[in-house]
Amino acid sequence: MSVTATYDKAAGTNYSLHNLAARGLKFVEGTLTFAGTGGAAQTLKFPLGTVKGCYIEPSNGFVFKYDRTNTKVLIYHVASATTATMYLVSTCTGLALASITSVAFLAWGY
């Protein structure tokens, strides 16, 4: 297994938050509280022109992914109780999302 990181060339060799902020990068942080039932991705928009990324903290056995293209939060949960066959599946149909509260997030963009 391998992984390759590609850096933003506009930053030159200065990757500090100060340098990124000077180029207009903004951050938004807070918590998410869900409502309704699962089965579809949840729409989420941030007060940023272009969202470059979003980290949503895992909570109560759920893992979240922000889909920048469709401005939606995808919710995943573990589908198996045994470690040998553990894998993630997308949103649980019929899941009461109101049980997922105070989930911390950090979004950034220009």
C-alpha positions in Angstrom: 0.0 0.0 0.0 1.2 3.5 -0.7 -0.2 7.1 -0.7 1.0 10.3 -2.4 0.3 13.8 -1.1 0.0 16.6 -3.6 0.4 20.1 -2.2 -1.2 23.4 -3.3 1.5 25.0 -5.4 0.1 28.5 -4.8 1.4 28.3 -1.2 5.0 28.1 -2.4 7.0 26.6 0.4 5.0 28.4 3.2 2.2 26.1 4.3 1.2 28.1 7.5 -2.4 28.9 8.4 -1.4 32.6 8.3 -0.3 32.3 4.7 -3.4 30.4 3.7 -5.6 33.1 5.5 -3.7 35.8 3.7 -4.8 34.1 0.4 -8.4 34.3 1.6 -8.9 30.8 3.2 -11.7 30.9 5.8 -12.7 28.4 8.4 -16.1 27.6 9.9 -16.5 25.4 12.9 -19.5 24.2 14.9 -21.7 21.2 15.6 -24.3 19.3 13.5 -27.6 18.1 14.7 -29.6 15.8 12.4 -33.4 15.4 12.1 -35.8 13.1 10.2 -34.9 9.5 9.2 -32.1 8.0 7.3 -32.1 6.7 3.7 -30.9 9.8 1.9 -27.9 12.1 2.1 -28.6 15.2 4.2 -28.1 18.7 2.6 -25.6 20.9 4.3 -24.3 24.3 3.1 -21.7 26.5 4.7 -21.2 30.3 4.6 -18.2 29.9 2.3 -18.0 30.7 -1.4 -16.2 27.5 -2.4 -15.9 24.7 0.2 -12.4 23.1 -0.2 -12.9 20.5 2.6 -14.9 19.5 5.6 -14.0 17.3 8.6 -16.9 15.8 10.5 -16.0 14.0 13.7 -17.3 10.4 14.0 -20.0 10.0 16.6 -22.1 7.2 18.1 -20.8 4.6 15.7 -21.4 6.7 12.6 -18.8 8.1 10.2 -19.6 11.1 8.1 -18.4 12.4 4.7 -19.1 15.8 3.2 -19.9 15.5 -0.6 -18.7 19.0 -1.9 -20.2 18.5 -5.3 -23.7 17.9 -4.1 -23.4 19.8 -0.7 -24.6 16.7 1.2 -23.5 14.8 4.3 -23.2 11.1 3.7 -23.7 9.0 6.8 -22.1 5.5 7.2 -22.2 2.9 10.0 -20.6 -0.4 10.7 -22.6 -3.2 9.1 -21.1 -6.1 11.0 -20.4 -6.8 14.7 -17.4 -9.0 14.1 -14.0 -7.6 13.4 -13.2 -10.2 10.7 -16.1 -8.9 8.6 -16.4 -5.3 9.6 -17.2 -2.8 6.9 -19.1 0.5 6.4 -22.4 0.9 4.7 -24.2 4.1 3.7 -27.1 5.6 5.5 -29.5 3.3 7.4 -33.0 3.5 5.9 -35.4 4.4 8.6 -32.8 5.3 11.2 -34.0 8.1 13.5 -31.3 10.7 12.8 -32.5 12.8 15.8 -30.3 10.5 17.9 -27.2 12.0 16.2 -26.5 15.4 17.9 -23.7 17.7 18.7 -21.3 16.3 16.1 -18.3 18.6 15.7 -17.2 19.8 12.3 -14.6 22.0 10.7 -15.1 23.3 7.2 -12.7 25.5 5.1 -12.9 27.3 1.8 -12.6 30.6 -0.1 
